[in-house]
Structure formats: structure tokens, C-alpha cells
Amino acid sequence: MANLSILNVKKSYGAHSVIQDVSVDIPDGEFAVLVGPSGCGKSTLLRMIAGLEDISGGQIRVAGKVVNDMPPKHRDMAMVFQNYALYPHMTVAQNMGFSLKISHVPGAEIEGRVQRAAEILALGKLLDRYPRQLSGGQRQRVAMGRAIVRDPQVFLFDEPLSNLDAKLRVAMRTEIKQLHQRLRTTTVYVTHDQVEAMTLADRIVVMRDGAVEQVGAPLEIYDRPCNMFVAGFIGSPAMNFLKGTLTDGEGEASFRSESGLTVGLGRRFAEGHGQPVILGIRPEHFVVTETGTPTEVVVVETTGVATQINVRCGGDEIVCEFRERVTVKPGDELRIAPMPGAVHLFDAQTGRRLNWFEAPMS
């Protein structure tokens, strides 16, 4: 195992820049997730770490050693691809041990490593099968087993679950988490799925347009997003954003949206009177209360676990999610209010979090 350092890394195709001065330090044994929308550069960055893409600038270091000009096979990394990349004419055991075979590892050692990996991944009964005889989840486990037998310093995962159905994706997510807890190998995992990022990561790296927006522990990013992009990307359903201003009435600062929703903020915001801001509220941070702001119910969606209700407040449409059963129908009035301390303020011009506002989560 080893720490992985990405230092001011850049990637350009001619005049087009796709990775812009990215720096991230991943300590030994950490599970880091690169997350962001399609086209943000996360897979390109992963391929640069693996040596499958050239680096236009900066350094990548593994255990303190610069690997920029080192070919992939010498970087001591193992990559699990989105499409599994299994050889169809080889059995499971042959696929898992192939990289060791071409490295001239003795046959007995190859067999031992394959058996150990198969035990970890519950593949022992499938070693003589061919990829065509396996389900999608089994193929993904074989791809993971092929990486494990190499005993690398770093695991790299490039959206490995995107080809699986929803139920299997959840199950495989748990297997990957358990695998990391057992092996404690430094891991970099790429996904566009923020739920995967939140559940798997020790630390999340949120990317947009080839740059890093924020790095932090999952709950740190969820509770303290640095800007509106991160706030809106992390969390499902997405955060609500309301335009409005800070007001000061009798020394008590509050936010008033253009649609009339009022949220008390506390005395320490009195100096911001009249400042235009964006208020962010996550759907799960609303409560139903008789003293709340009256809204009109637009859509009701019930999953059993939660009830998601879209309401209209003036010109704003707001998404609320309640764990308790809320019995309403479109056209009904619903009075809602944000939970105290569970709101976020952003600058109306830049979208950056207003650092002087740090509401404690209830």
C-alpha cells in the first residue's frame, strides 16, 4: 500500500484544457471517490493516474516516487474497468491469473493467489466457468479478483457498477466497501453517482469542468458545501435554492424569499440587511407545521420509506421529503418550515458559500 499524490496536474488536447491544475493527496489506505457530472474530467484523471493518458503538466507520485513517465505495468496499480474487460476464451481462473502469468510468476503461486481472491469474492465454485456463463455481478467480481491477485499498491475503479441494475448495484457497492475494509489498499474510485460517492468514500473529490470544487469527508461535503454546484450535486433529491434578501427586524436577522418564505437566521446577521443571497434547503430538512408558510401541493410521490411532495410557494416550486406519512393531494394547502439550523446561504453573484454563515446542523 502507498499514498498517492496528485500535484498540479494538467491535461490538454491542443488548446483545449480538460484537467486544470488538480491537486489531491490520498493517504495510504484511504478510499477516495472522484465524483462529478459526465464530462467533468474524472475518468481522464483516473487514466492519467494509471498511465493510460499522458500528463500535460504537474506530477503524480506513488509512495513519494514520481511515476509520470513510468509505463502502466510498472506503476503497481490495478484497474477495474466499467465493461469488465474479461477475455471470453479464458475461464474465470485464467482471467484472474493472466496478468501474473505474463509476468512469469510461478504457476503454484498464481494458483494460490487466485484461490485466495476467489475465497474473498465468493468465486470458488465459478473458477472453471467462462465469462458468457456468468451474470453481470459475477463478471464484475471476476474483474475485481483479477485486480486483487496482483496485490497492488493502488486500486483504480472506473465506474465499475454503471452496467448493473439498481438492486445489484447496491449489493456490489457493499461488496466493494467490505473488500476495502479487509484489504485497506489505497483506492481511487470514479463515479457520477453521488449516492455511491457518499456511501463508499472516506473522502470525496467533487469535480466540475476539469477542476476540483471541493475535497472532504462525505458528511462534511453534505453539511458544508463550498458552493451552489456542490450543494446541488450532492444529495438526492437535490437541494432547493431560493432567491431573496437578508432583512433585519428588531435586531433579528432573517431571510425572505421573493415568493414570501421567511426563515429566521439569528442576531449575528443584522449587518447583512438588504444583501441579495441564495438560500439552500435540502428537501429532507422541511417540517410540516401549522405556523409554517402556506404552499400549494403540486405533486405527491410515495415510495413507502418516504413521501416526496412538490409544492408551489409564490413563483417558486419547492421539493420536500418527509419520512412520516403526509396525506395530501394536488391542490391542497401544506404549511411548511425549514428545520432550525439546517439552511445554507450562498452569495447571489458568485454562488460561493457565505463563510460567515455557519449554521449548526440539528
VENRA-V628877 format. One record per residue. N is the residue number from 1. RES is the residue in one small letter. PHI is phi in radians with two decimals (NA if undefined). Layout:
n res phi
N RES PHI
N RES PHI
This chain:
n res phi
1 m NA
2 a -2.84
3 n -1.37
4 l -2.16
5 s -2.08
6 i -1.92
7 l -2.08
8 n 0.87
9 v -1.37
10 k -2.28
11 k -2.53
12 s -2.31
13 y -1.96
14 g 1.16
15 a -1.50
16 h -1.61
17 s -1.60
18 v -1.96
19 i -2.22
20 q -2.06
21 d 0.93
22 v -1.53
23 s -2.31
24 v -2.53
25 d -1.95
26 i -1.96
27 p -1.12
28 d -0.97
29 g 1.50
30 e -1.46
31 f -1.82
32 a -1.86
33 v -2.01
34 l -1.61
35 v -2.29
36 g 2.93
37 p -1.19
38 s -0.98
39 g 1.53
40 c -1.43
41 g 1.82
42 k -1.17
43 s -1.22
44 t -1.08
45 l -1.11
46 l -1.09
47 r -1.17
48 m -1.19
49 i -1.08
50 a -1.29
51 g 1.60
52 l -1.53
53 e -2.29
54 d -1.22
55 i -1.80
56 s -1.46
57 g -2.99
58 g 1.57
59 q -2.39
60 i -2.10
61 r -2.11
62 v -2.10
63 a 0.95
64 g 1.46
65 k -1.75
66 v -1.23
67 v -2.04
68 n -0.85
69 d -1.76
70 m -1.54
71 p -1.13
72 p -0.93
73 k -1.18
74 h -1.76
75 r -1.53
76 d 1.01
77 m -2.18
78 a -2.22
79 m -2.00
80 v -1.90
81 f -1.62
82 q -1.11
83 n -1.75
84 y 1.28
85 a 0.97
86 l -1.60
87 y -1.40
88 p -1.18
89 h -1.57
90 m -1.92
91 t -1.26
92 v -0.99
93 a -1.08
94 q -1.17
95 n -1.07
96 m -1.18
97 g -1.68
98 f -1.09
99 s -1.11
100 l -1.27
101 k -1.10
102 i -1.28
103 s -1.62
104 h 1.11
105 v -1.29
106 p -0.96
107 g -1.00
108 a -1.14
109 e -1.20
110 i -1.04
111 e -1.07
112 g -1.15
113 r -1.15
114 v -1.10
115 q -1.12
116 r -1.15
117 a -1.15
118 a -1.11
119 e -1.16
120 i -1.07
121 l -1.80
122 a 0.99
123 l -1.95
124 g -0.97
125 k -1.48
126 l -1.95
127 l -1.09
128 d -1.65
129 r -1.51
130 y -1.80
131 p -0.90
132 r -1.14
133 q -1.66
134 l -1.97
135 s -1.36
136 g -1.05
137 g -1.16
138 q -1.16
139 r -1.08
140 q -1.16
141 r -1.16
142 v -1.10
143 a -1.07
144 m -1.18
145 g -1.10
146 r -1.07
147 a -1.29
148 i -1.12
149 v -1.08
150 r -1.35
151 d 0.86
152 p -1.38
153 q -1.33
154 v -2.44
155 f -1.67
156 l -2.15
157 f -2.10
158 d -1.91
159 e 0.78
160 p -1.23
161 l -1.86
162 s -1.19
163 n -1.60
164 l -1.72
165 d -1.26
166 a -1.03
167 k -1.13
168 l -1.20
169 r -1.09
170 v -1.12
171 a -1.12
172 m -1.20
173 r -1.05
174 t -1.13
175 e -1.11
176 i -1.15
177 k -1.10
178 q -1.13
179 l -1.06
180 h -1.17
181 q -1.10
182 r -1.43
183 l -1.60
184 r 0.94
185 t -1.52
186 t -0.94
187 t -2.34
188 v -2.09
189 y -2.20
190 v -1.84
191 t -2.72
192 h -1.76
193 d -1.58
194 q -1.20
195 v -1.19
196 e -1.01
197 a -1.06
198 m -1.13
199 t -1.45
200 l -1.64
201 a -1.38
202 d -1.37
203 r -2.46
204 i -1.91
205 v -1.98
206 v -1.56
207 m -2.05
208 r -2.65
209 d 0.91
210 g 1.39
211 a -2.18
212 v -1.54
213 e -1.51
214 q -2.79
215 v -2.21
216 g 3.11
217 a -1.11
218 p -0.88
219 l -1.25
220 e -1.10
221 i -1.23
222 y -1.16
223 d -1.46
224 r -2.32
225 p -1.10
226 c -1.38
227 n -2.73
228 m -1.18
229 f -1.10
230 v -1.11
231 a -1.05
232 g -1.40
233 f -1.46
234 i -1.60
235 g 2.05
236 s -2.48
237 p -1.08
238 a -1.21
239 m -1.07
240 n -1.45
241 f -2.14
242 l -2.17
243 k -1.42
244 g -3.12
245 t -2.40
246 l -1.47
247 t -2.19
248 d -2.31
249 g -2.08
250 e 0.99
251 g 1.37
252 e -1.85
253 a -1.33
254 s -2.64
255 f -1.88
256 r -2.23
257 s -1.35
258 e -1.11
259 s -1.63
260 g 1.81
261 l -1.29
262 t -1.98
263 v -2.26
264 g -1.25
265 l -2.06
266 g 2.02
267 r -1.13
268 r -1.22
269 f -1.85
270 a -1.04
271 e -1.25
272 g -1.65
273 h -0.96
274 g 1.48
275 q -1.28
276 p -1.28
277 v -2.47
278 i -1.99
279 l -1.69
280 g -1.91
281 i -2.39
282 r -1.30
283 p -0.95
284 e -1.37
285 h -1.81
286 f -1.79
287 v -2.22
288 v -1.60
289 t -2.62
290 e -1.12
291 t -1.62
292 g -1.38
293 t -1.29
294 p -1.25
295 t -2.34
296 e -1.81
297 v -1.22
298 v -1.87
299 v -2.42
300 v -2.14
301 e -2.20
302 t -1.95
303 t -1.83
304 g 1.76
305 v -1.33
306 a -2.54
307 t -2.07
308 q -1.77
309 i -2.22
310 n -1.60
311 v -2.16
312 r -1.98
313 c -2.22
314 g 1.09
315 g -1.62
316 d -1.77
317 e -1.89
318 i -2.09
319 v -1.74
320 c -2.10
321 e -2.31
322 f -2.15
323 r -1.33
324 e -1.35
325 r -1.31
326 v -2.02
327 t -1.68
328 v -2.46
329 k -2.40
330 p -0.90
331 g 1.73
332 d -1.23
333 e -1.59
334 l -2.33
335 r -1.68
336 i -2.20
337 a -2.62
338 p -1.22
339 m -1.12
340 p -1.03
341 g 1.35
342 a -1.93
343 v -1.97
344 h -2.27
345 l -2.03
346 f -2.27
347 d -1.14
348 a -1.18
349 q -1.56
350 t -1.68
351 g 1.39
352 r -1.33
353 r -1.10
354 l -1.42
355 n -1.14
356 w -1.33
357 f -1.93
358 e -2.26
359 a -1.30
360 p -1.22
361 m -1.27
362 s -1.36
